[in-house]
Amino acid sequence: MPLTLTVTEGVIPRDKEAEVVSLLTAAFLELHGVSGNVALIKNVIARVDVIPRERSYAGMEQTSIAIV
């Protein structure tokens, strides 16, 4: 079960990325009703993509974004 987090540079401090991935993984498992399932926890993989502000858009304007 892959998770991908795409954020604009500066939205999440680099030293907090692992914490954010952990929280997203916990939320994902809870939403699917399997938060206590150790076998599934090990099968949730994640990737964080950080992009420059000049390459992220919303409403046709450059801005900071976060996409899960």
C-alpha positions as CSV (number, residue, x, y, z in Angstrom):
1,M,0.0,0.0,0.0
2,P,2.0,3.0,-1.2
3,L,1.6,6.5,0.1
4,T,3.1,9.5,-1.8
5,L,3.4,12.9,-0.2
6,T,4.3,15.8,-2.6
7,V,5.0,19.1,-1.0
8,T,6.5,22.4,-1.9
9,E,9.9,23.0,-0.4
10,G,9.5,24.6,3.0
11,V,6.0,23.3,3.8
12,I,7.5,20.5,6.0
13,P,10.9,20.9,7.5
14,R,13.3,18.1,6.3
15,D,13.8,16.9,9.9
16,K,10.0,16.4,10.3
17,E,9.4,14.3,7.2
18,A,9.6,11.0,8.9
19,E,7.2,12.2,11.6
20,V,4.7,13.3,9.0
21,V,5.0,10.0,7.1
22,S,4.4,8.1,10.4
23,L,1.3,10.2,11.1
24,L,0.0,9.7,7.5
25,T,0.5,6.0,7.8
26,A,-1.4,5.8,11.1
27,A,-4.2,7.9,9.6
28,F,-4.3,5.7,6.5
29,L,-4.5,2.5,8.6
30,E,-7.2,4.0,10.9
31,L,-9.4,5.1,8.0
32,H,-9.3,1.5,6.6
33,G,-10.0,0.0,10.0
34,V,-6.7,-1.9,10.3
35,S,-4.7,0.3,12.6
36,G,-3.7,-2.6,14.9
37,N,-2.6,-5.0,12.1
38,V,1.2,-5.3,12.4
39,A,1.4,-7.2,9.1
40,L,-0.3,-4.4,7.2
41,I,1.8,-1.7,8.9
42,K,5.0,-3.3,7.5
43,N,3.4,-3.2,4.0
44,V,2.6,0.5,3.9
45,I,5.4,2.2,2.0
46,A,5.9,5.9,1.5
47,R,7.7,8.4,-0.6
48,V,8.2,12.2,0.0
49,D,8.7,14.3,-3.1
50,V,9.8,17.9,-2.4
51,I,9.4,20.3,-5.3
52,P,10.5,24.0,-5.7
53,R,7.9,26.7,-5.1
54,E,8.2,27.8,-8.7
55,R,7.0,24.4,-9.8
56,S,3.9,24.1,-7.7
57,Y,0.6,25.7,-8.6
58,A,-3.0,26.1,-7.4
59,G,-5.6,28.3,-8.9
60,M,-3.3,29.0,-11.9
61,E,-0.8,30.7,-9.6
62,Q,2.5,29.6,-8.1
63,T,1.9,28.7,-4.4
64,S,2.8,26.1,-1.8
65,I,1.0,22.8,-2.0
66,A,0.7,19.5,-0.2
67,I,-0.7,16.4,-2.0
68,V,-1.2,13.0,-0.4
